[in-house]
Amino acid sequence: MEVANNLIGKVVDLLFGVVKQEIDYVRSCTENIDKLRNEAQKLNDMKGMVQQRINVAKDKGDRLLDGVQNWIEKAEAEVSNAGEFLEGEANAKKTCFNTRLCVNLGTLRHYSKMATSKTSTILQIHEDGKTYESCVSIPAPTPNILDLYERKNLDDIDTHKFTLGEIIKALSDESIQIVGIFGSGGVGKTTLAKEVVAEVKNLFADIVFITVSKTVDATKIQEKVNIAAKRIINGDKVLIVLDDIWEELLLSDVGIPCGNNHMNCKILLTSRSRNVCEAMNVQRNICVNTLTEDESWILFKRVVGEKIETDTSLKKIAKAVVQECGGLPLIIQAVGRALRSKSSPIWEATLDRLQKHAPLDIAPEIRKAFTHLKLSYEYLESEEAKSCFLLSSLYREDGSIRVTDLVSYGVGLGIFNNLDSIQDARNRVQIAVDTLKSSFLLLPTEYKDLVEMHDVVRDVALLIASKGKDNFLVNSGKRLREWKPTKNTSESYTKISLMYNKISELPDQDLQFPLLDTFIIRDNEISFVSDEFFRGMKEVKVLDLSYNNLCFLPQSMKLLKKLRMLDLTANNGINEISLLGELKDLEILMLGFTGIEQIPEEIGQLTSLRMLNLEWCDSLSCITPGVISRLTCLEELYILHCGGDIAELSLVELSKLKSFRTLHLFVYNPGFFSKGTAELETLSGFYIQIGDRSDSVFSIQKSHIRRLLYIARVGNVFTDSVKKLVQVSESIVLESIEDMDSILPDMYEENFNDLKSITLRGCHNVSCLVKTMEQDAMQIFGERETKEKFFAQMEEIILVDLQCLELLWDCPHQYISFGNLQIIKIKGCPSLVSLIPVDVAQGLVNLSEIEIQDCDNLVVVISGSGEHKNDGEIEQTEGTEIDAEIVFSCLTSISLSGLSGLESFYSGHSTIKYPSLKFIKVEGCVSMTRWGHGVHVIPNIKFHDQGRDCSINDIIANEASGEIEFGSLK
């Protein structure tokens, strides 16, 4: 009986607990619903913040942390689910009160219980999201010059091909750790080292390429090898290339693990000296010999052109010219480029000069180069190119040269005759730089705005300057901690460059520099300049003190009455600039990243000023009224990311300046433009940010893109005045704009004739870019419909995280043209099913890059003739023409990843030719069974499967994981 009583008691307790819980659900329904609503809002806020961090990370090109995108999707789904639930609960509540009480109680219990469950789920997701509140990504490695290195044509250049083979053979020998290659300057050591890297890069976990130069910076080398050193210690196979070594370098001193315990580390050295290689204990020392006469002739013809073979009289002279180049590729190419378009008499005069010896006071290692490179310099037809060449020698050896610096220095020195504007100077410098690169006097880099100069060419440039009217003192990048010029030498200098050192203080003695027109001491640690320092520099026109630690300007600076270019960028301590008003010849004034708080009235005296840069002056809150309007020659003003609201005042005064052409500014409220944008619409260049601030750079970096608009996270933005601004923009980035379905008609009322680049990111309601019926299109184009089409000027399309994007355009295909399109990148557009129909794809004559990621429902990239979308499916119409040939003339790269629904790249049956394609990546495309029907001609990539040649369709059909990667170098 006692056992039964205990059992009955437990059952009663259990039943009572259940009943109590059910009653609590009814009693606490409102409380539970409110809690769900609050927690859902908190999760939505957290999701928005994390999404903003993701957008910033994507702008920077960083790699997202594993799981963060999945968390965003979970949070998005749960917030949406909660919203639907709460809406259902509200509707049910209205209905229930119109029925009997028991139904009402049952409904309350149901929704209360469901709310409790959903709140628990939301709280867990919220807890999981705390991981991403402070960090959502890791920095992606910046592409280095090796990543973008273009292989050289070594066909018939057997000397270099043999040497390349010997180097690779030595690196493949497990008993050899250090390989040295040596040879004279300009013989091709660095080129061969890069060729080696391109050839063996798949054999190593990591490759580090470091230019050492004459002045060894051990700290810089340690920083570059730091990660590689850790990988070596962990057992990874790593190749370290130390280029241009001039003296013995202790590898242990720069943090490179080597010796018997680290044979997984291979080291390749290049040097002009065999003795230096031997001093560093190389186990294989390989000489890079000069080219043979036949090889020199082959290389020379590649530069000059085959016409040299057909002109018998010129061929004889050309052969003799090549002999004088001594088999050095650097000189062969420089001389060839200099003579390429010259007449026979100039070829004869050149040969005569080359056969004369260089001055005996020149160092033996560059004596031969001097005569030949000086000839290339003198044959430059542009004096502006010559000036840019000599200015480039002011930079440190093997360092990067900023093209923008050449512009500001050139304007300051007055090297341009009849200069129309600062933009005119940019255009002329770009032409000069292109000329110098094509003459092999400057070298390209992976960045458009940077160039380099070969150390031999730099030595010759400094010699040319010293033997002319100039006298340069160049101690750039030599790690100097002090500078003590002597009175005897200072009087002869015309240009002094001390950039990239560690100088903290300038001398305060009485020194005279009566001929000095350029003084560059950027990127040092200078915190103090005496009030007397500039008294002896009254002829200076260019003064660059940027990236130092100055807190105030010396009084003697106002004596520089001929100063035309002053750069004080990134001297954070400077907050008072009144004395600059004395420098009435100033044309360029750079004050970005300084601590200035206001632009004083005195600056209004700079009536010759053409460019004023105030970007990132966070403390700047005031521009004295009337100052801007008094700068009657002002052409360009940069006020992005300044403190305070100075944009409106500036815009009002800028309207009075007849020469004004370029403006960079940020405004938070689009209503700022309500007074009209007439002044902005007439500008030749602008970069305007509306809404959230961003320091991201537009991905399309082309000099002809000069009107850029960035709009982020702001509602009701497309007012009439902003639409006028949109109409004249060449590049537009829209981020997290919710009240938008398409760019036309939402942004544009008619065609977007000037738009060259469009980026949409996180605009979740966008369903297509152009939405218009045929009659609307005919009304827009009228009789011009055969000549003018949508997207006709578009060069770049980037679409990221557009949840509702179903297609690029919703109008008849005959109104679409992508003839100028070069780049198309699409990521995170789950509703997209197909991209471009074949009849439009036939016009992609300039397309160079396709990149598509994480579009789960994308079935095909290029759809065949007659195919159309129906309820998310691609269907084929009977009897359509499908045999037209397509040629993607410029397409070099195709990357397809995370496209789980992708079946093929092309679904039609045409023959497609890809004459320039060098890279194909297919990753995570598990449904892909073929590249496409028909014939696909890809001459630059050889496909192999188990040792036999095959087609791309064979590769994809046999790769079950949906992952392949092929490049022309593999």
N, C-alpha and C positions, 0 to 999 in steps of 0.2 A: 504493500500500500504506500509506503514512504517513497519507494522508487517511482511509483506512478504519480504521486503528488509532485515530486521534483520535476518529472518530465512535463507534467501539465503546467507547472510554474514556468519552466523554460519556454514552452510553446507560447504561453500567454505573454511572457516578456517579449519574445520575438515578434509576435503579432502586434503587440502594443508598440514596439519600436517601429515596425513597418507603418502602422497606422499613424503614428506620430510624425514620421518622416513625410508621409503623404499629406498630412494636414499642414506640415511646415511648408511644403511646396505650394499649397493653396494660399496660406497666410502670407508667404514671402514672395509671392509672384512679382509684385511691382518692384520690390527690392532687387530680386534676381535679374529682372529685365533691365533695370537701370544699371546694374553692375555690368551686365553684358555690353550694354550700349557704351559705357565708359571705357571698359577694357578694349573693346573693338576700336574706339577712337584712339586710345593710347597706342595700340598696335599699328593703326593706320599712320599715326604721326611718326612712329619709329620707322615704319616701312618707307615713308617719304624721305626721312633723313638719310637712311641707308641708301636709298635710290639716288639721292643727290651725291653721296660719296662715290657711288658706283659711276655716275655720269662724269664726275671730275676725274676718276681713275681712268675711265675710257678715253677722255680727252687727252690725258697724259700718255696714253698707250700702255698703262700698267696692266699687270695680269691680275685678274680677280681671284680672291681666295676660293678654294674649293668649298662648295656648299652655299656661298652667299647668294648666288642666283636662284638656287633651289629654295633657299629661305624666303627670298622675295616672292617667289611664286606661291609658296605655302601661305605666306602672310596675305598676299593678294586674294587668294582663294578663300581664306577663312574670313577676311574682312567682308568680302563680297557675300559669302554665305550668311554671315551674321546680319548684314544689311537686309538680305531677302527675308531672313527669319523674323527680324524686327518689324518689317513691313507687313508680313503675314500675321504676326501677333496683333498689331494695331488694327488690322482689318477684322480679325476674328473677335477682338474685344468689342468692336462696334456691333457685330452680329449677335454675339452671345447675350448682351443685355436686352436684346429684344425677344429672347426665348426663356424657357423655364430655368430655375435656379440650378438644378443639378447639371444641366449641360454647361452652364456658366462655370460651375466649380470644376467640372471635368476639363474644360478648356484651360482654366487657370492652372490646374495641376500639370497638364500636358506642356504648356508653354514655359511654366516655371522650371519643370524638370529639364526640358531641352535647353533652356537658357543656362542652367547650372552646368550642364555637360559642355556646352559650347564655350562658356567662360573658362572652364578648366583647360580646354584645348588652346584657347587664345593665350592664357597665362603661360602655358608651356612654350608656345611659339615666341612669345614676348621674352621669356627667359633665354631661349636659344638665341634670340637676336641680339642680346647684349654683347655677344662676341664681336659683332660687326658694327657696334656703335662708334668705336674709335678707329677701326681699321677694316677695310674691305678688299685691300689689294696689296700686292708686292710690286716694287718697281720692275718693269721689264728692261732688259739690257738694251742700251742704245745701239742701233746698228753701227758697227765700226767700218772703217775703210775696207777691211777684208770681206765683210758681208756684201759690199757693193762693188767689189773689184771685178773688172771685166777682163777676162783672159786675153792675153796677147797672141797674135798670130805668129807662131814660131815655125810655120811651114817654110822649108828651105833655109832656115837659119840654123844650120846643123851645129854650129859652135854652142849656141845657147841650149839647143835640144839635148845635146850630149851632156853638157854641164848640169842641166836640170835632172837628167837621169842619174848622174853620179851622186848628186845631192840626195835624191830620194833613196837611192841604193844605200848610201851611208846612214841615213836616218832609219832605214829598215833593219840595219844590222844591230842585233840585240846587244852586242859587245861594245857598241859605240854610243856614247852619251852626248858628246859635244862635237858639232861639225862646224867648221869655219869656211867661209867663202870670202876671198879677197880679190882685189883688182883695182885698177885706177878709177878715178872719179868719172862718172858718166858711162861706165862700161856696162851697166845693167845689173848690178848686184841686188839692189832693192827690188827691181822688177822680177828677177829670178826668185828671190825669197818669197814674194807674193805668189808667184806661179807654183812654187813648192807647196805653200799653204793651200792653195786651191786644189792641188792634186791629192794631198794627203789628209784633208780636213776630216774625212770620214773615219780615219784610223785613230783619231785622238778624241778624248772626252772634252778637251778644252785646248784652245790655241790662243796665245797672247802675243801680240806684235807690238814691240816697243822701239821707238826711235830714240837712240841714246844721245847722239850728237857730241860736239866738242866739249860743251859744258855739261858735265854729268850731274843730273839731279837725282841723287840716290833716293830721296823721299818720294819723288814722283814714280820712280821705277818700283819701289816697294808697294806703293798704293795700287799700281797696275797689276802686280803679280800676287797680291795678297790672297785673293780667292783661289787662284791657280795653285799657289803654294800649299794651301790647305788640302786641295784635291790630290796633290802629289803625295802628301803625307798620308792621306787616306787610301793611297794605292791606285788612284786613277792615272791613266796615261795622258800626259800633257806635253805639248810642244811650246816652247818659249823662243821667240825670235827676237834677238837683240840686234837691231839694225844700226849701221853707221857708228861703229865703235872706233874711237881715236886713240885710246890708251887702255892699259890693262884695267880690268874691272873685276873686283873680287865678288864673285857671285853670292857668297854668304853675306856680304855687307849690304846687298840689296834684297835679301830675303828669298833667294832662289835655292831650294833644296837640291843638292846634287851629290855625286859620289856613289860609291857602291851600294849604299843603303837606299838610294833613290834612282835606280836605273829606269824607272817608269817615267822619269823626266828627261825629255830630249831638248837639247839647246842648239839653236842655229844662230851663228854669229856672222855679221858682215862687217868688213873693214877694208880700208884702202891699203892697210899694211899687213903683210904676212907675219911680221914679227909680233904684232899685237895679238893675232890669232894664236901664235905659238906660245906667247906669254900667258894666255888663258887656257893652256893645256888642251887644245883641241886634239881629238883623236883622229880626225880626218880633215885635212886642209885642202881645199879645192880652189884652184885659180880660175877666175872668170876671164877668159882671154878676149881680146878684141876680135871683132868680126873679120872674116877673110874678105878679100877684095870682091869676090862674087856675092857674098852675103851682104856686104855693105851696099852693093849696087842694087840688090833686090829690095832692101829696106828703103833706100833712097827713092827707088821707083814707086814704092807704095805711098810715099809722101808727095812726090812731084807729079806722078801720073805716068801712064804708059806712053804718053806723047813723046817722052824723051827718047824712046826707042826708034821712033819714026823720023825724027829730025836728025839726019846724019851729021850735020855740021855741029849742032848743039850737043850731040851725044858724046863726041870726043872731048869737048870742054867739060861736060858733066862728069865723065869718067875721071878726069884729072881732079875735079873738085872733090869727088868722093874719096880719092886717094889721100887728099890733104886732110880729111876728117879723121884719119888714124883709126878707123874701125870702131869708133865710140858711138853707140846708138844715140846718146843724148845730142851729140854734135851733128851727126848725120841728119837727124830729124829737124834740128833747129836750122841748119843751113838749107836743107831741102825746102822747108816751109818758107824761108826768107826769099828763095829764088823761084818759087813755084810759078809765079805769074810775071816774072821779069823777062826783058828782051835779051837777045844774044849779046849785045855790047856790055850789058851789066854783068852777064855771066863771065865774060872775058875779064872785066875789071875785077870781079870777085876773085877769080882764080889767081890773078896777079897779086892781090892783097893777101890771099891765104898762103901764098908761097913765100911771103916775107915773114921774118921772125917776129915774135912778140917781144916787147921790151924786156931787157935782161933783169930789171928790178922786180919782176913778178915771180912769185913762188913757182918752183919747177912743176908742182903737181897740177897747177891750173894754167901754165903758160900756153899750152896748145889750146885749151878751152877759151882763153881770153880772146885770141884773134878771131876765132870762129863765132863765138857768142857776141862779141862786140860788133861783128858784121851783121848778125841777125838783128841786133839792137838798132844799128844805123839804117838798116833797110826798112825799119818800121816807117810807114808813110805818115802816121799820125803822131804829132808832137804830144798829144794827150796820152797816147799809149806809152810813149817814151817816159813821160813824167810819172805815170802810174807804175811803170817798171822800176824806176829808181826809188819811188816812195815805198815800194814793196820790200826793198832791201833794209828798211828801217826796223823791220820785225826780227824777232829772234830766229836763229837758225832752226830749220825744220819746223817752225811754228806756223800756225794758221794766220792768214791775212784776211781781215774783214773788208769786204767790198764797200760797205757803208763808210768805213773809215777813209778809204781812198776818195770817196765823194766829199766828205766834210773837209779833209785836208786839202783836196784839190780846189774846192771853192775858196778856202782860206788863202791859199797861195796864188789864186788867180790864174790857174793853168788853162782855163777855158776862155777862149775868145768869144765875144758876143753871146754871153750866157743869157738864155731867156728866163730860166727858173732853176730852182733846186732840182725839180724833176728832170729838167733838161740835163743837169749835171749827172744825175743817176743814169740816164740813158747813155750819155757819152762815156761814162766810166764802164758801164756794162759792155759797150762796144769795144772799148780799149782792152778790158779784161779778156773778152772773147778772142780778140786779136792776139794777145799775149799767150793765151792757152793754145791757140792753133799754131803759134810759132814755137811752142814748147819752152817758152820763157817763164810761164806760170803753169802750175799743175792743178787740175780739178780735185775737189774733195767730195765726200758724200753729202756735203751741205752746199746748197746753191749760193749762199752768201759768203762762203769761205773758199779761199784758194791757198796754194802753197807754192814755195819756190825751192827748187833743188839747191842744195848747199853750194854746188859748183857755180850755178847760175848766180846765186846771191853774192858769192865772192867776186865774180866778174862785175856784177852790178855796182858793188862798192868801189871797185877799181875804176870803172868807167866814171863814176861820180867824182872820185878823187882826182882824176886826170882832166876833168872839165872845170867849169867855173864853181862847182860846189865842193865843199869839204865836209864830209859826214863824220860825226862821232857816233858810232853805234855800239852800245854795250847792253843790248837787250837780252834778257833771260840769262844773265851771267851770275845771278845770285849775289849781286853786290849789296853790301849793307851800308856803304857810304860812298859818296862821290866827292872827290876833291880835285877839281880842275886846276890846272896851273895857269898863271896869267899869260905866259908865253904862248901857250897853245890855244887858249880860249878865243883869241882875237880873230882866228882864221875860220872858225866853224860857221857853216851856214845852216846846218841841221844837226840837232842832238836828239838821240833816242835812247832813253834809259828804261824803257818799259819792261815789265815783268821782272822786277828785282825785289829786294827787301829793304830799300833805302827808307829810313825813318825821318831824316832831317836833311835839309839842303844847306849848303854853306852860307854863312852870313858875311863873308869877306867881300871886299870891293873888287868884283870881277867885271870885265868889259867884254861883251859879245857884240861888237858893232855890226857884224854881218849876219847874225843869227836871225833866220826867218821862221824856224820851226823848233819848238821845244816840246818833246813828248816824254812824259814821266808817269804814264798811266800804270795802274796795277803795281803800286808800291805800298809802303806803310807810312807815308809822310803825314805827320800830324802838325807840323809847324813850318812856316815859311817866314823868314824875317821880313820886316817892313822895307829893307833895303835891297832885297834879292833881285828884283826885276829892274832896278835902275839902269843896269848896263845892257838891257835887252830891248832897246827902244824900236828896233826894226822887226820885232817878232810879229808874225801874222797868224801863226797857228800855235795854240797853247793847249795841251791836253794833260790835265791833272786828274782825270777820272779814276775812280776806284782807289782812292786813298782815304786817309782819316782826318782830313782838314776840318777844323772847327771854325775858322774865320779866314777872311781874305786879307792878305797883306796890303798895306796902303800903297806900296810901290806899284801894284797891279794897275792902278788908274793912270800910270805913266805910259802904258802900252797903247799909245794913240793909234797905231797902225794895226792893232789886233783885229782880225776878221773872223776867227773861229776860236771859241772858248768852250772846252768840255770840262764840266765839274761834276759829271754824273757820279752818283754813289759815294759822295762825301757827306755822310749822314749828319755830321755835326754842324754843317754850314746852315745858318738860319737867317743871315742878314746879307743882302746883296746890293745895298744902295750905291756903293761906289762903282758898280758896273755901269751906271749911267754915264760915266765919263768916257766910256769906250765907244765913241760915236761911229766908228767904222765897222763895228761888229755886224756880221751877217748871219752867223750861226751861234746860238747860245743853248748849251745843253745843261739842264739843271735837274734832270730826273733822279729820283731816289735820294734827294737831299732833304734837309730838315727845314727848308724855308717855310715861313708861316704866311707871308704875304708877298705880293709883287708890288714894290713901292713905286711911288710917283716918278722917281728918278729913271726907272727903266723906260719910261715914255720918251726919253731923249734919244733912244737908239733907233733913229729914223732910217738907218740902213739895214736893220735887222730883217732877215728873210725867214729864218726858222727859229722857233722857240719851243723847246721840249721841257714840259713840266710833269711828265708821267710819273706816277707812283710817289708823288710828294704828299704823303699822308697828312702832314701838318698844315698844308696850304689851305687856307680857308677864305682868303681875300685877295682879289685882284683890284687894286685901287682904280676906282671909276675914271675913265678917260685914258688910261694907259694903253689899252689895246688899240683903241681908235687912233692914237697918235703914232703907232708903228706903221707908217704909211707904206712901207715896202714889204710888210709881212706877207709871206706866202703860205706858211705851214705852222700850225699850232697843235701841240700834242698835250691834252689834259685828261687822259685816261687815268682813273683810279687816284684822283686827288681828293683831299679832305674837303669837307664843306660843299656847298652848292654854288660852284663858281661857273657852271656851264651856261646858265641863262644870261648872266651879265656878259660873258664872253661872246655869246652868239649875237646879242644885240649890237655890240660894238664891231664885231667882225663884218657885219653887213655894210659897214662904211668903207671897207678896205677894197680898193679896186684890183689889187694884185693877189688877193687871197685865193688859194687853190685847194688846200688840203687841211682836213680837220680830223683828229682822233678825240672822241669824248665818250663819257658814260653818263647816262641819266637813268634814274630808277623809274620815274613815272612817265609813261608815253604821252600823258597830257602836256608834258613840256613842249611838245611840237604843235600844240593847238593854235599857237599864234602864226603858224605857217612854216613851211620848210623851203621856201623859195630860194633862200641863200644856199641851203645844203644841196638842193637839186642841181645847182649850177656848178658845184665844185667838181674838179677833175679827180679828186681822191678823198675818201673818208673811210673811217672805221668807227662805227657807232654801236655802242652796247646799250640795250634797253632792258630793264628788269634787273635780274641778278648779275652781279659782277662776275667776270670770268677772265682769267689770264691765259686761256687756251688760245692756240694759234690756229688759224684756218689751215686746213690740211692741204689746200691747193696753194702752192707757193710759186706764183708766176708774176713776173713784173707787170704784165698787162692787166692783172686783176687789181684794181685800185679803189673800187667802191664796195666796201664790205659792211654787212649789217648782221649783228648778233642780238637775238631776242630770246630771253629765258624766263620761264616761270612768272608770267604776268598775264592777267586777264584783260579782255576787251582792248586788245592792243591795236587792232587794225582799224584805227580811226582814219578819216579821209586824209589827214596830214601825214600819218605814218604810211599809208598806202602810196602816197606820192613818193616818199622816200624809198619804199620797196621797189617802186617802178623803175628807178634809176640805179638800183644796186646790182652789182655784177656777181657778188657772192653773198649768200644768206645762210645763216645758221639759226634754226628754230629749235628750242629745247623746252620740253614740258609745257607746250601750248595746248591747252585742253579744248578751247572753243574754236576748233578748226577742223574741217572735214577734208579740205583739199587746198592746194595753193591757188588754183583757179577754179571757181570764181572767188574764194574767200579772201585771197590776197590781191589778186589781179582782176581787173575788170575786163582787160583785153589781153593780148599775147604778152609774154615776158621776153621781149626782144633782147634785152641787155644781160639777162641772167646767164652766167657761165658756170656757177657752182651752187648747188643746193644741198644742205645737210638738215635732216629732220631727225630729232632724237627725243624719244619719250613722249611724242605727240599721239596719245593713244586713240584719239578719235579720227585720225586721218585714215580714210579708206582708199584714196588714190591721189595722185598729184594733179591730174587734170580731169575734170568732170564737166562735160558739155555735150549737148546733143549736136547732130550734124548741122541742123539749121543755125544753131548758135555759132558753130565753127565757121560756117559760110558767112555769117554776119560779121564775125571778127575779121576774116581774111578778105571777104568780098571777092573781087576779081583777081586778087593776089594769091589765091589758094594754091596755085601750082608752084609758087615761088617761096612763100612764107609758110612755115609750119611750126607747131609747138616743139620745143626743145632744140630748135635749129642751132642755137649758139651754145648749148649746154656742153660743158667739158667734164664735169664731175657731178656724180649723184651719190650721196651717202645717206642711207636710211637705217636707223638703229632703233630697236625697241618700239615698233609701231604695231600695236596689238591688233588693230583692225584693218591694216593694209591688205587689200585683196588683189590689187593690180596697179600698175603704174599710171595708166590712163583709162578713162572711160569715155571714149569717143572713137570715131572711125579711124582706122590705121592710116588712111591717106593724109591725115593731118599731123602725122608724127614723123619727125626726122631726127636721127641721132648722128648725123654726119660729122659733128665735131666732138662727140663724146669720147673721152679718153679713159675715165675711171668710173667704175660702178661698184659700190660696196654696200651690201645689205646684211643686216644682222638682227636676229630676234624679231622676225616678222612672221608669226605662226599662222596667219590667215592667208599668206601668199601661196598660190598654187602654181602659177607659171609666171615667167618674167617677160620675155620678148618673143613675139611671133616672127617666123622666118622672114616674112616680107619686109619687116622693119630691120631685122638683123642684117639683111643684105646691105644696108646702108651704114653699118658700123665700121667704116673704113679707117677711123683713127683710134678705135678702142685698143687700149694697151693693157688694161688690168681688170679682171673680174674677181671679186671676192664675196662669197656668200656664206653666212654662218647661221646656225641655229634657227632655221626656218622649217619646222617639223613637217608642214603640209606641202612644201614645194615638191612638185612631181617632176617638173622639167624646167630647164633654164631657157632653152630656145624651143618653142613649140612649132610643129610642122604646119604646112599649108592646110587650111581648112579646119584646123582644130579650134575648138572654143570651149570655154568654161561653162559647166552646167552643174549647179549645186555642189561646187567643190571638186568636180571631176573634170578631167580633160577628155573631150570626145572628138572623134575624127569625122569630118563631113565627107560623104562619098563624092568621087569624081573631081577632086581638086588637083591642081597642078603641083607636083612635089619634086621636080627634078632639076630645079635651077641651082647652079653652082654658087657657093658662098666662099669668099676669100676674106679672112680676117688678117689684113696686111700687117697691122701694127701690134696685134695681140701678143704680149710676151709672157703673161702670167695668168693662170686660172687656179683659184683656191676654193674648194667646196668642202665645208666641214659641218658636222652636226645636222645634216639634212636627212633625217631618218626616213622620210617618205620619198626621197628622190629616186626616180627610176632610171633616168638618163639625162645627159647633158643636152642632147638634141633628139627630138622624137620623130623628125621627118626622115626623108630618104635622099636628101641632096648630098652631093659631094662637097665637103668642107675642107678648105686648105688653110693651114696655120703656118705660114712661112717664117714668122718671127717668134713663135712660141718656144720658150726656154724653160718654163716651170709649170708643172701640174701637181696639185695636191688634192687628194680625195680622202677624207677622214670622217668616220662615223656616218657614212652613207650606206647603211646596211641593206637597203632595198634596191640599190643600184646594181643592175645586171649587165648593163652595157653602156658604153660612152654614147653610142648612137648608131642608127641604121646608116646605110650608105658607106661612102669611102671618106676616111679622115686622114689627110696628108699632113704629117707633123715631122718635117725633115730634120729639125735640130735636136730631137729627142729619140734615142734608140731604146726600144722596149725589149726586155729580155725576160724569159721565164724558163727557169731551170736550164740555163745555158743556151737556149735557142732564141732566135729573133722571133718577135711576134707583134701583134697589133695592140693598140690600147684597149680594144674590146676584149681581147684574150686576157689581158692583165686584170681587168675589172671582173670578168666572168669567173676567174679562178681565185679571186681574193675574197674569201667569205666574210672577212671582218669589215669590208668596205673601207680599207685604208691603204692608199698608195701614195707615193711621192716620187716624182721623177723630175730631174733637171738636166739641162744640156751638158753639165759638167760631170754627171755621174756615169 
